């Protein structure tokens, strides 16, 4: 291993939407800090680089999924290509090229209290050489799922199926679906994107779901933005006005889903019936067992998923899988689905801290033994902050919020003359019950439930949990008292 160790004030891990946003805020608010961005892939983009399946698009509007500092000028629901272009513009605008090192995969991160430094051991995939870099503060922006492969359950008979089984996360570049019968297993945003995207090219596509998901339909344009543009309002103003209006509407819907879930459910199902007609069995196929917003609600622009079903190019089956057969799938209810290709849009595997081996003073960090500080820092782990975004609101809203918080924290360290900040439970909190990272009654997607045992714990106090509530955190986080005893400065 090389003896040379470069040092930076801050190292950002990941050049996806979180890492790019973090770098912008750091450069703008802490221009005196040196920083480096390490990215395992060959270029920026994260999710939007990795996922290449047909129709890949955002499932939330870009006026809130976009950064607050970079106006979005396109349609509210954007393609993966459009989002990549947007992220590239931020990197170019900010001149970050010299701060990012691609194809650097981190294997180990070690904190030494004697120096108050993190040392990262990585491999430069371009050369195969080991790399060591050190930093005073580690900003984890690597995302929350395993990038290498998606989650595919094992079903009986898969080994005898004569066709192809693929996961959207590793979509083959040369896959030709022309004339093929395709079954897409899943019920979330990926399945809802894939089905209409391939319905016009394959012979037929069947959406096979174990249980339904809520969707909201609408046109892929924003009337307020269009009106403001027609009177030549500057794009920066349009972005801020539309962003505020969208967040107000989303906040009201989220609260209504808690207060009157049956009303919200009825409205969502009426949106589906508007495309499929009163005779379609919406109750079976699009009426979930859980209340609205216990899982993410994806936006279906122009109702394209339901248009595909109404046209006959696509169909939906709601049932569990009994077995794969030589020519397709047989469900528990006895439905035989013929298929040449099966796409498992069944989600992904959670990856806590990118699968990197962490240690503090030689002791391995077991994240499940820590308690989260506001869903971004962890008890006993110094000088480290993780961006975990929102699921009910756009992920990027928390990127901006935590960008401000991190820069304030770095300034506070300097003002106090401290070199280390570590979340610590206060004496009266040590005996409180350790709860799962996320209350399943609050938010319960499958990928989180499968991996909850790997996640940090929370307490029944606002300082020691991740609320998933943007409308609360946008007021609370800027006002957090850094000297309230939750954070120990040394």
C-alpha positions in Angstrom: 0.0 0.0 0.0 1.3 3.4 -0.9 2.6 5.5 2.0 1.2 8.7 0.4 -2.0 9.9 2.1 -3.7 13.0 0.7 -5.7 15.0 3.2 -8.9 17.1 2.8 -11.1 19.0 5.1 -14.2 17.1 3.8 -14.6 13.9 1.7 -17.9 13.3 0.0 -18.7 9.7 -0.9 -20.8 9.4 -4.0 -21.4 11.6 -7.0 -25.1 11.0 -7.4 -27.9 13.5 -6.7 -27.0 13.6 -3.0 -23.2 14.0 -3.5 -23.5 16.6 -6.2 -25.9 18.7 -4.0 -23.6 18.3 -1.0 -20.6 19.5 -3.0 -22.5 22.6 -4.2 -23.5 23.6 -0.7 -20.0 22.9 0.7 -18.4 25.0 -2.0 -20.9 27.8 -1.6 -21.2 28.0 2.2 -17.7 26.8 3.2 -15.4 28.0 0.5 -12.4 27.8 2.8 -12.7 24.0 3.1 -10.8 21.7 0.8 -12.9 18.7 -0.4 -12.9 15.6 -2.6 -15.7 13.6 -4.0 -15.1 9.8 -4.4 -17.3 7.9 -6.8 -17.2 4.1 -7.5 -18.7 4.3 -11.0 -17.2 5.7 -14.2 -19.2 9.0 -14.0 -21.7 10.9 -12.0 -25.4 10.2 -11.7 -25.9 7.4 -9.2 -29.3 5.9 -9.6 -29.8 7.8 -12.9 -26.6 6.3 -14.3 -27.2 2.7 -13.1 -30.8 2.3 -14.1 -31.1 1.9 -17.9 -34.4 0.1 -18.3 -36.9 1.4 -20.9 -38.8 4.5 -19.8 -36.7 5.3 -16.7 -38.1 8.5 -15.3 -38.6 10.3 -12.0 -41.6 9.4 -9.9 -41.8 12.8 -8.3 -41.9 16.3 -9.8 -38.6 18.0 -10.7 -39.6 21.3 -9.2 -39.0 19.6 -5.8 -36.8 16.7 -6.9 -34.5 19.3 -8.5 -32.2 21.4 -6.3 -33.5 24.6 -4.8 -30.5 26.4 -6.4 -30.9 25.1 -9.9 -34.1 26.0 -11.8 -35.9 23.1 -13.5 -37.3 24.2 -16.9 -38.7 21.0 -18.4 -41.7 18.8 -17.7 -42.4 18.0 -14.1 -41.8 14.2 -14.6 -38.4 13.9 -16.3 -36.7 11.1 -18.1 -33.4 9.6 -16.8 -31.6 11.2 -19.6 -33.0 14.7 -18.7 -32.0 14.2 -15.1 -28.5 13.2 -16.0 -28.2 16.3 -18.2 -29.4 18.5 -15.3 -26.8 16.9 -12.9 -24.1 17.4 -15.5 -25.0 21.1 -15.7 -24.6 21.5 -12.0 -21.2 20.0 -12.1 -20.2 22.2 -15.0 -21.7 25.4 -13.5 -19.9 24.8 -10.2 -16.6 23.7 -11.8 -16.4 20.5 -9.8 -14.5 18.4 -12.3 -11.2 18.7 -10.5 -12.9 17.7 -7.2 -14.3 14.4 -8.3 -12.4 11.1 -8.7 -14.4 8.4 -10.5 -13.9 4.6 -10.4 -12.6 4.8 -6.8 -14.3 2.1 -4.7 -13.9 2.5 -0.9 -13.3 -0.7 1.0 -12.5 0.6 4.5 -13.0 3.8 6.6 -11.1 4.1 9.8 -11.4 6.9 12.4 -8.5 7.7 14.7 -9.3 9.7 17.8 -5.6 10.6 18.2 -5.7 12.7 15.1 -9.5 13.1 14.6 -9.1 11.9 11.1 -10.9 9.4 8.9 -8.6 7.4 6.6 -10.2 5.8 3.6 -8.7 2.8 1.8 -9.9 2.6 -1.8 -9.0 1.0 -5.1 -8.6 3.0 -8.3 -10.4 0.7 -10.7 -8.7 2.4 -13.7 -5.2 1.3 -12.5 -5.9 -1.3 -9.9 -3.8 0.6 -7.5 -4.7 1.1 -3.8 -5.4 4.6 -2.7 -5.4 6.2 0.8 -7.0 9.6 1.6 -7.7 11.2 4.9 -10.3 13.8 6.0 -11.5 15.7 9.1 -15.1 15.1 8.1 -16.8 12.3 6.1 -20.0 13.1 4.3 -21.7 9.9 3.1 -23.8 10.5 0.0 -23.6 7.0 -1.5 -27.4 6.3 -1.4 -29.2 3.5 0.4 -29.3 0.4 -1.9 -26.9 -2.1 -3.3 -25.9 -0.9 -6.8 -24.4 -4.1 -8.0 -27.7 -6.0 -8.3 -31.4 -5.7 -7.4 -33.6 -7.8 -5.2 -35.1 -10.9 -6.9 -37.0 -13.4 -4.7 -36.6 -17.1 -5.4 -39.7 -18.9 -6.6 -40.3 -22.6 -7.2 -39.6 -23.7 -10.8 -37.4 -20.8 -11.8 -34.7 -23.3 -13.0 -37.0 -24.9 -15.5 -38.3 -21.7 -17.1 -37.2 -21.6 -20.7 -37.2 -17.8 -21.1 -35.1 -15.0 -19.7 -35.4 -13.6 -16.2 -33.9 -10.1 -15.8 -34.0 -7.4 -13.1 -34.5 -3.7 -14.2 -31.4 -2.7 -12.3 -29.2 -4.8 -14.6 -31.1 -4.4 -17.9 -29.2 -5.9 -20.8 -28.3 -3.4 -23.5 -29.0 -5.9 -26.3 -32.4 -7.1 -25.1 -34.9 -7.2 -27.9 -38.5 -7.5 -26.8 -40.1 -7.3 -30.3 -42.7 -10.1 -30.6 -42.0 -11.3 -27.1 -44.6 -12.0 -24.3 -43.3 -10.2 -21.2 -44.4 -10.5 -17.6 -43.3 -7.8 -15.2 -43.4 -8.9 -11.6 -43.9 -6.0 -9.2 -46.2 -3.2 -8.3 -44.1 -0.1 -7.6 -42.8 2.8 -9.6 -40.4 0.7 -11.7 -43.1 -1.7 -12.8 -45.5 1.2 -13.5 -42.8 2.8 -15.7 -41.7 -0.3 -17.5 -45.1 -1.6 -18.5 -46.2 1.4 -20.6 -42.7 1.9 -22.0 -42.6 -1.6 -23.6 -46.3 -2.1 -24.2 -46.0 -0.8 -27.7 -42.9 -2.9 -28.7 -43.5 -6.4 -27.3 -46.3 -8.7 -28.3 -48.0 -8.3 -24.9 -47.0 -7.3 -21.4 -48.6 -8.6 -18.2 -48.2 -6.8 -14.9 -48.1 -9.5 -12.2 -48.4 -8.1 -8.7 -48.8 -9.7 -5.3 -50.6 -6.7 -4.0 -51.7 -3.3 -5.4 -50.0 0.0 -5.0 -51.4 3.5 -5.0 -50.8 5.7 -8.0 -51.7 9.3 -8.7 -52.4 10.3 -12.3 -52.2 13.7 -14.0 -50.8 15.6 -17.0 -47.1 16.0 -17.3 -47.0 19.7 -17.3 -47.5 22.4 -14.6 -50.1 25.0 -15.4 -48.7 27.5 -13.0 -45.2 27.3 -14.5 -46.6 27.5 -18.0 -48.6 30.6 -17.1 -45.6 32.3 -15.4 -43.5 31.6 -18.5 -46.1 33.1 -20.7 -45.7 36.4 -18.9 -41.9 36.1 -19.0 -41.2 35.7 -15.3 -37.5 34.7 -14.8 -36.9 31.0 -14.5 -35.4 31.4 -11.0 -38.6 33.0 -9.8 -40.8 30.4 -11.5 -38.8 27.6 -9.9 -39.2 29.0 -6.4 -42.9 29.8 -6.8 -43.8 26.5 -8.3 -41.7 24.7 -5.8 -43.5 26.4 -2.9 -46.9 25.7 -4.4 -46.1 22.1 -5.1 -44.8 21.6 -1.5 -47.9 23.2 -0.1 -50.2 20.9 -2.1 -48.1 17.8 -1.2 -48.1 18.8 2.5 -51.9 19.1 2.5 -52.3 15.7 0.7 -49.9 14.0 3.2 -51.8 15.4 6.2 -55.2 14.5 4.6 -53.9 10.9 4.1 -53.4 10.8 7.8 -56.6 12.5 8.8 -59.0 11.1 6.2 -57.3 8.1 4.6 -60.6 6.7 3.1 -61.2 10.0 1.3 -57.8 10.1 -0.2 -58.0 6.5 -1.2 -61.3 7.2 -3.0 -59.9 10.1 -4.9 -56.8 8.1 -6.0 -59.0 5.2 -7.2 -61.3 7.6 -9.1 -58.2 8.8 -11.0 -57.6 5.2 -12.0 -61.2 4.6 -13.0 -61.1 7.7 -15.2 -58.8 5.7 -17.5 -60.0 2.1 -17.0 -63.8 2.7 -16.8 -66.3 1.7 -14.2 -66.4 -2.0 -15.4 -62.7 -2.6 -14.6 -62.0 -4.3 -11.3 -60.1 -1.5 -9.7 -60.8 -2.8 -6.2 -58.8 -6.0 -6.9 -56.0 -4.5 -8.9 -55.4 -1.0 -7.6 -56.8 -0.8 -4.1 -54.0 -1.5 -1.6 -54.6 -3.0 1.9 -52.5 -0.2 3.5 -53.5 3.5 3.9 -52.2 6.1 1.4 -48.7 7.2 2.1 -47.6 4.2 4.2 -45.6 3.5 1.0 -44.6 5.8 -1.7 -47.2 7.0 -4.2 -45.9 7.2 -7.7 -47.1 9.7 -10.3 -48.3 8.2 -13.6 -48.0 11.0 -16.2 -50.9 11.0 -18.7 -52.1 7.8 -17.0 -49.9 5.9 -19.4 -49.9 2.7 -17.4 -53.7 2.6 -17.4 -53.9 3.7 -21.0 -51.8 0.6 -21.9 -54.1 -1.7 -20.0 -57.2 0.0 -21.5 -55.9 -0.5 -25.0 -55.3 -4.2 -24.5 -51.5 -4.0 -25.1 -51.0 -4.7 -21.3 -52.9 -6.5 -18.7 -52.7 -6.9 -14.9 -52.9 -10.0 -12.7 -53.1 -9.6 -8.9 -52.1 -12.9 -7.2 -49.1 -14.7 -5.7 -46.8 -17.0 -7.7 -47.3 -20.7 -7.2 -44.5 -21.7 -9.6 -42.6 -20.9 -12.7 -43.3 -23.3 -15.5 -41.4 -24.1 -18.7 -43.3 -21.5 -20.6 -44.2 -18.9 -18.0 -45.8 -18.6 -14.5 -48.7 -20.2 -12.7 -50.3 -18.2 -9.9 -51.7 -19.6 -6.7 -55.2 -18.8 -8.1 -54.5 -21.0 -11.1 -53.9 -18.3 -13.8 -51.4 -19.5 -16.4 -49.3 -16.6 -17.8 -47.3 -17.4 -20.9 -44.0 -15.5 -21.0 -40.8 -15.4 -23.0 -39.2 -12.8 -20.7 -39.9 -12.2 -17.0 -38.8 -8.9 -15.5 -38.5 -8.9 -11.7 -39.3 -5.3 -10.8 -39.2 -6.5 -7.2 -37.1 -3.8 -5.6 -33.6 -3.7 -4.3 -31.5 -4.6 -1.3 -30.7 -2.0 1.3 -27.0 -1.2 1.7 -26.1 0.6 4.9 -23.1 2.9 4.3 -22.3 1.4 0.9 -21.1 -1.9 2.4 -17.9 -0.1 3.5 -16.2 -1.6 6.6 -16.1 1.1 9.2 -14.1 1.2 12.4 -13.5 3.8 15.1 -10.2 3.5 17.0 -9.8 -0.1 15.7 -13.3 -1.3 16.7 -15.7 -2.2 13.9 -18.9 -0.1 13.7 -22.1 -2.1 13.9 -24.7 0.4 12.7 -27.5 -1.6 14.2 -26.0 -0.9 17.6 -26.0 2.8 17.1 -28.9 5.3 17.6 -29.5 7.8 14.8 -29.3 11.5 15.4 -32.1 13.0 13.3 -31.6 10.4 10.6 -28.2 11.8 9.6 -25.5 11.0 12.3 -25.0 8.1 14.7 -24.1 7.7 18.3 -20.4 6.9 18.9 -19.4 7.7 15.3 -17.5 11.0 15.1 -17.3 13.5 12.3 -19.6 11.6 9.9 -23.0 12.6 8.4 -25.2 10.5 6.1 -27.8 11.9 3.7 -30.9 9.8 3.8 -33.6 11.6 1.8 -37.4 11.6 1.9 -39.7 9.0 0.5 -43.0 10.8 0.9 -41.5 14.0 -0.5 -38.7 14.4 -3.0 -35.4 12.9 -1.9 -33.5 16.0 -2.8 -35.4 18.3 -0.4 -33.3 16.7 2.4 -30.1 17.1 0.4 -30.6 20.8 0.5 -31.7 20.8 4.2 -28.7 18.7 5.3 -26.4 20.7 3.1 -27.2 23.8 5.2 -27.0 21.8 8.4 -23.6 20.2 7.6 -22.1 23.6 6.7 -23.4 25.1 9.9 -22.0 22.2 11.8 -18.6 22.6 10.2 -18.6 26.3 11.1 -19.6 25.5 14.6 -16.7 23.1 15.0 -14.3 25.9 13.9 -15.9 28.5 16.1 -15.6 26.3 19.2 -12.0 25.3 18.3 -13.1 21.7 18.2 -11.9 18.9 15.9 -14.5 16.2 16.7 -18.2 16.0 17.0 -19.9 12.9 18.1 -23.6 12.2 18.8 -24.1 10.9 22.4 -27.3 10.0 24.3 -27.9 12.3 27.2 -27.9 10.6 30.7 -31.7 10.5 30.9 -31.9 8.8 27.4 -29.6 5.9 28.0 -32.4 3.7 29.4 -35.0 4.5 26.8 -36.3 1.7 24.5 -34.4 1.3 21.3 -36.9 1.2 18.4 -36.6 0.2 14.7 -35.2 2.9 12.4 -38.7 3.4 10.9 -42.1 2.8 12.5 -43.8 0.4 10.1 -47.1 2.2 10.8 -45.5 5.3 9.4 -43.7 3.9 6.4 -43.3 0.2 5.5 -41.9 -0.5 2.0 -40.6 -4.1 1.5 -36.9 -3.2 1.1 -36.9 -1.4 4.4 -38.7 -4.1 6.3 -36.4 -6.8 4.9 -33.3 -5.0 6.2 -34.5 -3.1 9.3 -32.2 -5.3 11.4 -29.2 -3.8 9.7 -30.3 -0.2 10.3 -29.5 2.1 13.3 -32.1 2.4 16.0 -34.2 5.3 17.1 -35.7 6.6 20.3 -39.2 8.0 20.8 -37.7 11.6 20.8 -37.5 13.9 17.8 -33.7 14.3 18.2 -33.2 10.5 17.8 -35.2 9.6 14.8 -35.8 10.2 11.1 -39.3 11.6 10.9 -39.7 11.3 7.1 -41.7 14.6 7.4 -40.2 17.3 5.3 -42.8 19.9 6.3 -41.7 19.4 10.0 -38.0 19.2 9.3 -37.8 22.3 7.1 -38.7 24.3 10.2 -36.9 22.2 12.8 -33.5 21.5 11.3 -32.4 25.1 10.6 -33.3 25.8 14.3 -31.5 22.9 15.8 -29.5 23.9 18.9 -26.1 22.4 18.3 -25.2 22.8 22.0 -28.3 21.0 23.4 -26.2 18.1 24.6 -26.9 15.6 21.8 -23.6 16.4 20.1 -20.4 16.3 22.0 -17.7 18.7 20.7 -14.1 18.0 21.6 
